């Protein structure tokens, strides 16, 4: 209970209780914000790993397609066309 003042005791009690409640909930709010930040960071890390895997797959497909194009662009040897053995 608050000290006797010219203001109603119920008002001073409610104001002091609101202040105590704010102070008491600060550690919980800080922990909540920390958990949210860690969850966001873990989600970003998983998303980055997925995108990196996708980009690596795209590079592999591009290299394979280029290699196939190079092989198909080569002219066949005369021995391959005539069917003769070297």
Residue pairs with C-beta under 8 A, 6 or more apart in sequence:
1 9
1 13
2 9
2 12
2 13
2 16
5 12
79 85
79 86
